[in-house]
Amino acid sequence: MAYLISYAATALVFLGLDFIWLTRISPAFYRSHIGELLMAQPNLIAAATFYLLYVAGIVFFAIAPALSTGSWTTALLSGAVLGLVAFGTYDMTNLATLKGWSVQVCIVDMLWGMAITATSATAGYMVTVLSRSIGNA
């Protein structure tokens, strides 16, 4: 049950933050740097698949170890590393293979990946710990 709670809480935070990022904060930046590469409408099936898999990765690689150690800093640091590796893999591959992918996009996107993954992992951990303490009360 703890992992379902972790998954749901992490998904809610990750999706909420990414929605704000993609619709309010970053559109002009991405359009100015890689606009010719952007689709008019995103592929929603591909996006949903990414979110489902990535949140599972956050739970497995960041929250589960944090629950084992009992430390929110494990969730934070493991989430940051996962975000750097995952978003870095995407961005560096694009930089290596696509015309028009910019170093600026790599830097911004990798920092965003670290921040959103660390924040989501920490929130998922905290909600799980809180739900356990409420369940034991």
Buried (B, 14 or more C-beta within 10 A) or exposed (E): EBBEBBBBBBBBBBEEBBEEBBEEEBEEEBEEBBEEEEEEEEEEEEEEEBBEEBBBBBBBBBBBBBBEEEBBEBBBBBBBBBBBBBBBEBBEEBEEEEEEBBEEBBEBBBEBBBBBBBBBBBBBBBBBBEBBEEEEE
